[in-house]
Amino acid sequence: MALKHLEIYNFGPIREVKLDFTRVNVFIGPQSVGKSCILKIACHCAWVEKRLMVSRDVTFFKTGNYFFEQLIAFHKLQGYDTNPNLRIVYKTSFLTLEYIHSQKSFTCKFTSQGRFYKRAKLSYIPAERNVIATIPNWMELSYEDTNTRSFMADWAESRKKFARKQLKILSLGAEYYYDEINDRDMVKLDGIDKKLPMSNASSGLQSLIPIMLYVHYLTQSVFKDKTVSVTRGRDNEKLMHRLYKELTDKIKLDKSNFEKSYDLKLNSEFLSFSSEEERDNFLQRYNNYTLYQHSEIYLEEPEENLFPQTQAEVVYHLLKAVFSSSTENILFMTTHSPYILYALNNAILSNIVRKNMPAEDFSNLKCASTVFKTKDISVWQIQDGGVEYYANAKERHNNTIQDKSGLIRQNYFDNVMKEVMTDFNNMLSYRDL
């Protein structure tokens, strides 16, 4: 996985965070501490990176303070404190971006690793995702261009994959399918002959089905879809010419000296190469830039309206979707729920004990559905404007609430339960008076 590093200074409730992202990245903390701010800025920077890697046009994001204005508008961050000391730094294997608000300054420096870039499908799944079930005719409504609108548009496309098949919703005895004729989202429940519109299903299913279906689309179906919009098609054509020019400038390609020409038809044009390997390498790089090679999923509050057992099931399902795919997908989550962390800890521990536990006992574990490296999961506690961590976590180099084995430290859970149980314990001695 390519390097991803994010720094945020003085934005909303965030004073300072420095984060090195892994395959699964989880942010927990009380309300209004900045978890969603981190998620939204990370998603925005990844989108900017994708645009810049394809176009190499940095002036686009400099003009009219576009980098910052687009962040605020698309991710609905109007009204947040725009501290003049706001600064955002985003580094990957391919570039470094920096935004300084006091100067309205946006800069980008590309690295020499551009030939290894692979395009990502970026998807933000907002907390208000059940809007597709609770608002009739939602596609006909006029919405501003926000992450909610983007999610709704992607939902309209992804649900078509289930027009002729059903999607099982965990172990809840429910299946989703898309009624193509009536353009409706439907739910079939075990033991009930009648099929329900999703708008009549439980609040838990209304929150859960969008996650289940959309994550299936993002980790499986999206890579099979080769259709592109007119705008993206024009971008691809410009990219093709830029990459071909870079190649010809580098090796001083002279067609007149070819003993044999290896041609490639691309975007209705013929490109000539001096060898089969040269042609195949060019096509691979072009495809890496233009076709989705992996997905980056930004998910708010997966626990919404769900019973604790179901929250755990969702976590196991998400980990399986991310790690079992042949592509290097990345997942970001915000949560308020310690049950989400309990489930993550179960899954992490299952990978630690996998070799030592009897196979029969191990096979009965619900949390052991997928294999991953424990270092590929990072959990941060956001509080008081920054990242709260334990001293020993420095051994894990990422300021998380995990120990060096990857497990979330027990004293985190102890502290959470202590806060909840303090009043109860204080009253116990008076129970029998």
Disulfide bonds with the S-S distance in Angstrom:
none
